[in-house]
Amino acid sequence: MATRQGTQVNDSDGRVNYSWSGLAQATSDVGSAVGTQEFMGNFTAQAVGTFGAAGAVALQGSSDGTNWATLDDAGGTPVSMTASTKIWRLGHVPKFLRPSVTAGDGTTNLTVNVSGVRL
């Protein structure tokens, strides 16, 4: 498992964006943990790139940066992003978050983008 470094970009429109690229299934990659900000809300997530055979990436959260669990969308469904380009609205965002590749093949190469609005 490789940990891919994420980046944070603050937009002038009041959004904070996190992005992780080069996520691959061949090594069951995870993104580096990023700390969310308590004054942020309305988070959305999207995965793009080459999913490969049955590729999927989960968005995980943690309260301590060590123990991780898959996050749910606003409707209570676990966030498992697949080949569709669906944009997920997150139901809750804990102190830390990261993407985790859960399925795919040697061609899987994904970028995960998460965006939140300053409240």
PyMOL CGO cylinders between C-alpha atoms (Angstrom):
from pymol import cmd
from pymol.cgo import CYLINDER

trace = [
    CYLINDER, 0.00, 0.00, 0.00, 1.31, 3.39, -0.97, 0.3, 1, 1, 1, 1, 1, 1,
    CYLINDER, 1.31, 3.39, -0.97, 0.19, 6.68, 0.54, 0.3, 1, 1, 1, 1, 1, 1,
    CYLINDER, 0.19, 6.68, 0.54, -0.33, 9.39, -2.08, 0.3, 1, 1, 1, 1, 1, 1,
    CYLINDER, -0.33, 9.39, -2.08, 0.21, 12.94, -0.89, 0.3, 1, 1, 1, 1, 1, 1,
    CYLINDER, 0.21, 12.94, -0.89, -2.80, 15.21, -1.11, 0.3, 1, 1, 1, 1, 1, 1,
    CYLINDER, -2.80, 15.21, -1.11, -2.87, 18.92, -1.75, 0.3, 1, 1, 1, 1, 1, 1,
    CYLINDER, -2.87, 18.92, -1.75, -5.12, 21.65, -0.39, 0.3, 1, 1, 1, 1, 1, 1,
    CYLINDER, -5.12, 21.65, -0.39, -6.16, 24.68, -2.40, 0.3, 1, 1, 1, 1, 1, 1,
    CYLINDER, -6.16, 24.68, -2.40, -8.19, 27.57, -1.00, 0.3, 1, 1, 1, 1, 1, 1,
    CYLINDER, -8.19, 27.57, -1.00, -10.25, 29.25, -3.71, 0.3, 1, 1, 1, 1, 1, 1,
    CYLINDER, -10.25, 29.25, -3.71, -11.12, 32.93, -3.76, 0.3, 1, 1, 1, 1, 1, 1,
    CYLINDER, -11.12, 32.93, -3.76, -14.82, 31.93, -3.87, 0.3, 1, 1, 1, 1, 1, 1,
    CYLINDER, -14.82, 31.93, -3.87, -14.71, 30.61, -0.29, 0.3, 1, 1, 1, 1, 1, 1,
    CYLINDER, -14.71, 30.61, -0.29, -14.18, 26.94, -1.10, 0.3, 1, 1, 1, 1, 1, 1,
    CYLINDER, -14.18, 26.94, -1.10, -11.46, 24.70, 0.25, 0.3, 1, 1, 1, 1, 1, 1,
    CYLINDER, -11.46, 24.70, 0.25, -10.44, 21.89, -2.10, 0.3, 1, 1, 1, 1, 1, 1,
    CYLINDER, -10.44, 21.89, -2.10, -8.43, 18.74, -1.40, 0.3, 1, 1, 1, 1, 1, 1,
    CYLINDER, -8.43, 18.74, -1.40, -7.01, 16.59, -4.21, 0.3, 1, 1, 1, 1, 1, 1,
    CYLINDER, -7.01, 16.59, -4.21, -5.12, 13.29, -4.36, 0.3, 1, 1, 1, 1, 1, 1,
    CYLINDER, -5.12, 13.29, -4.36, -3.78, 11.92, -7.66, 0.3, 1, 1, 1, 1, 1, 1,
    CYLINDER, -3.78, 11.92, -7.66, -2.04, 8.74, -8.80, 0.3, 1, 1, 1, 1, 1, 1,
    CYLINDER, -2.04, 8.74, -8.80, -4.22, 6.45, -6.67, 0.3, 1, 1, 1, 1, 1, 1,
    CYLINDER, -4.22, 6.45, -6.67, -3.78, 2.87, -7.94, 0.3, 1, 1, 1, 1, 1, 1,
    CYLINDER, -3.78, 2.87, -7.94, -5.31, -0.51, -7.08, 0.3, 1, 1, 1, 1, 1, 1,
    CYLINDER, -5.31, -0.51, -7.08, -2.14, -2.45, -7.84, 0.3, 1, 1, 1, 1, 1, 1,
    CYLINDER, -2.14, -2.45, -7.84, -0.85, -1.23, -4.48, 0.3, 1, 1, 1, 1, 1, 1,
    CYLINDER, -0.85, -1.23, -4.48, -4.23, -0.53, -2.79, 0.3, 1, 1, 1, 1, 1, 1,
    CYLINDER, -4.23, -0.53, -2.79, -3.28, 3.12, -2.38, 0.3, 1, 1, 1, 1, 1, 1,
    CYLINDER, -3.28, 3.12, -2.38, -4.66, 5.52, 0.18, 0.3, 1, 1, 1, 1, 1, 1,
    CYLINDER, -4.66, 5.52, 0.18, -4.44, 9.29, 0.18, 0.3, 1, 1, 1, 1, 1, 1,
    CYLINDER, -4.44, 9.29, 0.18, -2.61, 11.15, 2.90, 0.3, 1, 1, 1, 1, 1, 1,
    CYLINDER, -2.61, 11.15, 2.90, -4.91, 12.21, 5.71, 0.3, 1, 1, 1, 1, 1, 1,
    CYLINDER, -4.91, 12.21, 5.71, -6.04, 15.80, 5.66, 0.3, 1, 1, 1, 1, 1, 1,
    CYLINDER, -6.04, 15.80, 5.66, -7.53, 17.61, 8.60, 0.3, 1, 1, 1, 1, 1, 1,
    CYLINDER, -7.53, 17.61, 8.60, -10.90, 19.13, 7.90, 0.3, 1, 1, 1, 1, 1, 1,
    CYLINDER, -10.90, 19.13, 7.90, -11.76, 22.51, 9.28, 0.3, 1, 1, 1, 1, 1, 1,
    CYLINDER, -11.76, 22.51, 9.28, -14.58, 22.89, 11.78, 0.3, 1, 1, 1, 1, 1, 1,
    CYLINDER, -14.58, 22.89, 11.78, -15.91, 25.98, 10.01, 0.3, 1, 1, 1, 1, 1, 1,
    CYLINDER, -15.91, 25.98, 10.01, -16.39, 24.04, 6.76, 0.3, 1, 1, 1, 1, 1, 1,
    CYLINDER, -16.39, 24.04, 6.76, -19.58, 22.42, 5.50, 0.3, 1, 1, 1, 1, 1, 1,
    CYLINDER, -19.58, 22.42, 5.50, -21.37, 21.19, 2.39, 0.3, 1, 1, 1, 1, 1, 1,
    CYLINDER, -21.37, 21.19, 2.39, -18.60, 18.80, 1.35, 0.3, 1, 1, 1, 1, 1, 1,
    CYLINDER, -18.60, 18.80, 1.35, -18.73, 17.05, -2.01, 0.3, 1, 1, 1, 1, 1, 1,
    CYLINDER, -18.73, 17.05, -2.01, -16.43, 14.41, -3.53, 0.3, 1, 1, 1, 1, 1, 1,
    CYLINDER, -16.43, 14.41, -3.53, -15.70, 13.04, -7.00, 0.3, 1, 1, 1, 1, 1, 1,
    CYLINDER, -15.70, 13.04, -7.00, -13.26, 10.47, -8.42, 0.3, 1, 1, 1, 1, 1, 1,
    CYLINDER, -13.26, 10.47, -8.42, -12.00, 10.76, -11.99, 0.3, 1, 1, 1, 1, 1, 1,
    CYLINDER, -12.00, 10.76, -11.99, -9.49, 8.90, -14.12, 0.3, 1, 1, 1, 1, 1, 1,
    CYLINDER, -9.49, 8.90, -14.12, -9.01, 5.26, -15.16, 0.3, 1, 1, 1, 1, 1, 1,
    CYLINDER, -9.01, 5.26, -15.16, -10.99, 2.94, -12.92, 0.3, 1, 1, 1, 1, 1, 1,
    CYLINDER, -10.99, 2.94, -12.92, -9.85, -0.31, -14.58, 0.3, 1, 1, 1, 1, 1, 1,
    CYLINDER, -9.85, -0.31, -14.58, -11.83, -3.51, -13.98, 0.3, 1, 1, 1, 1, 1, 1,
    CYLINDER, -11.83, -3.51, -13.98, -14.49, -2.75, -11.36, 0.3, 1, 1, 1, 1, 1, 1,
    CYLINDER, -14.49, -2.75, -11.36, -12.41, 0.09, -9.90, 0.3, 1, 1, 1, 1, 1, 1,
    CYLINDER, -12.41, 0.09, -9.90, -13.68, 1.78, -6.77, 0.3, 1, 1, 1, 1, 1, 1,
    CYLINDER, -13.68, 1.78, -6.77, -12.42, 4.23, -4.19, 0.3, 1, 1, 1, 1, 1, 1,
    CYLINDER, -12.42, 4.23, -4.19, -13.97, 4.83, -0.77, 0.3, 1, 1, 1, 1, 1, 1,
    CYLINDER, -13.97, 4.83, -0.77, -13.82, 8.07, 1.13, 0.3, 1, 1, 1, 1, 1, 1,
    CYLINDER, -13.82, 8.07, 1.13, -12.80, 7.40, 4.71, 0.3, 1, 1, 1, 1, 1, 1,
    CYLINDER, -12.80, 7.40, 4.71, -12.94, 9.43, 7.88, 0.3, 1, 1, 1, 1, 1, 1,
    CYLINDER, -12.94, 9.43, 7.88, -11.25, 9.29, 11.26, 0.3, 1, 1, 1, 1, 1, 1,
    CYLINDER, -11.25, 9.29, 11.26, -11.48, 11.09, 14.58, 0.3, 1, 1, 1, 1, 1, 1,
    CYLINDER, -11.48, 11.09, 14.58, -7.88, 10.29, 15.53, 0.3, 1, 1, 1, 1, 1, 1,
    CYLINDER, -7.88, 10.29, 15.53, -6.01, 9.95, 12.20, 0.3, 1, 1, 1, 1, 1, 1,
    CYLINDER, -6.01, 9.95, 12.20, -5.33, 6.25, 12.89, 0.3, 1, 1, 1, 1, 1, 1,
    CYLINDER, -5.33, 6.25, 12.89, -8.64, 4.34, 12.85, 0.3, 1, 1, 1, 1, 1, 1,
    CYLINDER, -8.64, 4.34, 12.85, -10.52, 4.74, 9.57, 0.3, 1, 1, 1, 1, 1, 1,
    CYLINDER, -10.52, 4.74, 9.57, -14.11, 4.01, 8.47, 0.3, 1, 1, 1, 1, 1, 1,
    CYLINDER, -14.11, 4.01, 8.47, -15.96, 4.61, 5.19, 0.3, 1, 1, 1, 1, 1, 1,
    CYLINDER, -15.96, 4.61, 5.19, -18.01, 7.81, 5.18, 0.3, 1, 1, 1, 1, 1, 1,
    CYLINDER, -18.01, 7.81, 5.18, -21.68, 7.94, 4.19, 0.3, 1, 1, 1, 1, 1, 1,
    CYLINDER, -21.68, 7.94, 4.19, -23.24, 10.34, 1.73, 0.3, 1, 1, 1, 1, 1, 1,
    CYLINDER, -23.24, 10.34, 1.73, -26.04, 12.66, 2.84, 0.3, 1, 1, 1, 1, 1, 1,
    CYLINDER, -26.04, 12.66, 2.84, -28.58, 9.86, 2.28, 0.3, 1, 1, 1, 1, 1, 1,
    CYLINDER, -28.58, 9.86, 2.28, -26.73, 7.34, 4.47, 0.3, 1, 1, 1, 1, 1, 1,
    CYLINDER, -26.73, 7.34, 4.47, -25.14, 5.30, 1.65, 0.3, 1, 1, 1, 1, 1, 1,
    CYLINDER, -25.14, 5.30, 1.65, -21.43, 4.44, 2.05, 0.3, 1, 1, 1, 1, 1, 1,
    CYLINDER, -21.43, 4.44, 2.05, -19.32, 6.50, -0.37, 0.3, 1, 1, 1, 1, 1, 1,
    CYLINDER, -19.32, 6.50, -0.37, -17.83, 4.06, -2.88, 0.3, 1, 1, 1, 1, 1, 1,
    CYLINDER, -17.83, 4.06, -2.88, -16.94, 5.97, -6.03, 0.3, 1, 1, 1, 1, 1, 1,
    CYLINDER, -16.94, 5.97, -6.03, -16.93, 3.89, -9.21, 0.3, 1, 1, 1, 1, 1, 1,
    CYLINDER, -16.93, 3.89, -9.21, -16.60, 4.52, -12.94, 0.3, 1, 1, 1, 1, 1, 1,
    CYLINDER, -16.60, 4.52, -12.94, -19.58, 6.87, -12.94, 0.3, 1, 1, 1, 1, 1, 1,
    CYLINDER, -19.58, 6.87, -12.94, -18.64, 10.52, -12.56, 0.3, 1, 1, 1, 1, 1, 1,
    CYLINDER, -18.64, 10.52, -12.56, -21.21, 11.06, -9.83, 0.3, 1, 1, 1, 1, 1, 1,
    CYLINDER, -21.21, 11.06, -9.83, -20.55, 13.88, -7.40, 0.3, 1, 1, 1, 1, 1, 1,
    CYLINDER, -20.55, 13.88, -7.40, -21.18, 12.72, -3.84, 0.3, 1, 1, 1, 1, 1, 1,
    CYLINDER, -21.18, 12.72, -3.84, -22.60, 15.02, -1.17, 0.3, 1, 1, 1, 1, 1, 1,
    CYLINDER, -22.60, 15.02, -1.17, -21.15, 13.93, 2.15, 0.3, 1, 1, 1, 1, 1, 1,
    CYLINDER, -21.15, 13.93, 2.15, -23.43, 13.41, 5.13, 0.3, 1, 1, 1, 1, 1, 1,
    CYLINDER, -23.43, 13.41, 5.13, -20.76, 14.14, 7.71, 0.3, 1, 1, 1, 1, 1, 1,
    CYLINDER, -20.76, 14.14, 7.71, -17.07, 14.91, 7.73, 0.3, 1, 1, 1, 1, 1, 1,
    CYLINDER, -17.07, 14.91, 7.73, -14.97, 13.95, 10.76, 0.3, 1, 1, 1, 1, 1, 1,
    CYLINDER, -14.97, 13.95, 10.76, -11.72, 15.55, 11.86, 0.3, 1, 1, 1, 1, 1, 1,
    CYLINDER, -11.72, 15.55, 11.86, -9.63, 13.71, 9.20, 0.3, 1, 1, 1, 1, 1, 1,
    CYLINDER, -9.63, 13.71, 9.20, -10.45, 12.34, 5.78, 0.3, 1, 1, 1, 1, 1, 1,
    CYLINDER, -10.45, 12.34, 5.78, -8.72, 10.41, 2.99, 0.3, 1, 1, 1, 1, 1, 1,
    CYLINDER, -8.72, 10.41, 2.99, -9.52, 8.33, -0.10, 0.3, 1, 1, 1, 1, 1, 1,
    CYLINDER, -9.52, 8.33, -0.10, -8.79, 4.59, -0.17, 0.3, 1, 1, 1, 1, 1, 1,
    CYLINDER, -8.79, 4.59, -0.17, -8.74, 2.49, -3.36, 0.3, 1, 1, 1, 1, 1, 1,
    CYLINDER, -8.74, 2.49, -3.36, -10.81, -0.64, -2.66, 0.3, 1, 1, 1, 1, 1, 1,
    CYLINDER, -10.81, -0.64, -2.66, -11.01, -2.33, -6.09, 0.3, 1, 1, 1, 1, 1, 1,
    CYLINDER, -11.01, -2.33, -6.09, -9.57, -2.21, -9.58, 0.3, 1, 1, 1, 1, 1, 1,
    CYLINDER, -9.57, -2.21, -9.58, -6.68, -3.66, -11.52, 0.3, 1, 1, 1, 1, 1, 1,
    CYLINDER, -6.68, -3.66, -11.52, -3.21, -2.73, -12.77, 0.3, 1, 1, 1, 1, 1, 1,
    CYLINDER, -3.21, -2.73, -12.77, -4.63, 0.05, -14.97, 0.3, 1, 1, 1, 1, 1, 1,
    CYLINDER, -4.63, 0.05, -14.97, -6.47, 1.82, -12.12, 0.3, 1, 1, 1, 1, 1, 1,
    CYLINDER, -6.47, 1.82, -12.12, -5.18, 5.40, -11.82, 0.3, 1, 1, 1, 1, 1, 1,
    CYLINDER, -5.18, 5.40, -11.82, -7.50, 7.85, -10.06, 0.3, 1, 1, 1, 1, 1, 1,
    CYLINDER, -7.50, 7.85, -10.06, -7.69, 11.38, -8.80, 0.3, 1, 1, 1, 1, 1, 1,
    CYLINDER, -7.69, 11.38, -8.80, -10.07, 12.15, -5.94, 0.3, 1, 1, 1, 1, 1, 1,
    CYLINDER, -10.07, 12.15, -5.94, -11.26, 15.71, -5.36, 0.3, 1, 1, 1, 1, 1, 1,
    CYLINDER, -11.26, 15.71, -5.36, -13.11, 16.88, -2.23, 0.3, 1, 1, 1, 1, 1, 1,
    CYLINDER, -13.11, 16.88, -2.23, -14.51, 20.38, -1.87, 0.3, 1, 1, 1, 1, 1, 1,
    CYLINDER, -14.51, 20.38, -1.87, -16.08, 22.20, 1.07, 0.3, 1, 1, 1, 1, 1, 1,
    CYLINDER, -16.08, 22.20, 1.07, -17.60, 25.62, 1.63, 0.3, 1, 1, 1, 1, 1, 1,
    CYLINDER, -17.60, 25.62, 1.63, -16.58, 28.03, 4.38, 0.3, 1, 1, 1, 1, 1, 1,
    CYLINDER, -16.58, 28.03, 4.38, -19.57, 28.60, 6.63, 0.3, 1, 1, 1, 1, 1, 1,
]
cmd.load_cgo(trace, "trace")
